Every structure is written in C-alpha cells, then in structure tokens.
Amino acid sequence: PQSRYFEIQIADDSEHRRKADEAAHGVGVYIRTTGQEDEESNAAVNADISNLAMGYLMMVIYASFILSRSRPKYSHSLLGIVSVISVGLSTFSAYGFCWFIGIKFNSV
C-alpha cells in the first residue's frame, strides 16, 4: 500500500512537471510506473468485457439465423450454437491449463 501511494504521488508530480516543461520549452518528458501500466491495462480490458460478451451473443444469433431452415428436421441452428459454446469452452480450458502448469499471464 505504501509503495502504491508513492507511485501515485510520483505519477501526479511528474504529470505536473511534464505539463510545465511542455508549456515552457515545447518538450515533455513522460514517466511511466508499473502501477500506471497496470491501471491502464485493467481499464482497457474492463472496457472490452462487454464487447466480448456482445461478440459471442452476435455469433450465436448469426449462427442460429444462417443455419436455420423452415423445416425443423433440416435445421442446423443447434449445431451453430453448440459450436460457439465449444469455442468459448476451449478458450476457458486453455486459460485454466496455463494457470494449472504455472504460466503467468496478465489480463491483456
């Protein structure tokens, strides 16, 4: 917690200095900290979670619509839904396997 506060304080201070230097000399120096990178990557991923869910929903709707037929006997819409679910389960199992064997990954 103390190092986190220190990083935030340094980042805020460097931002004020960068703006002053840029206004005075036309050149700005950017300082990046680990905490800033984590915050930015988490914000980017959290913003895309709804897009990911919407994408899977659109795939299910598209597969159901394209593979459906007027006669239920010849309709393959269930096949499309199951194939999209299969892609989702394989993605989750790949992350689970990597976690199980100790491969570290971040949210990006």
Residue pairs with C-beta under 8 A, 6 or more apart in sequence:
4 35
7 33
7 34
7 35
7 36
8 35
10 31
10 33
11 31
11 33
11 35
11 36
14 29
14 30
14 31
17 29
18 28
18 29
18 30
18 31
19 28
21 27
21 28
21 29
22 28
41 106
41 107
41 108
42 107
44 108
45 107
45 108
56 84
56 88
59 84
60 80
60 81
60 84
62 80
63 77
63 80
63 81
63 83
63 84
64 77
64 80
64 81
65 77
66 80
67 75
67 76
67 77
67 79
67 80
68 75
68 76
68 77
69 75
69 76
95 105
98 105
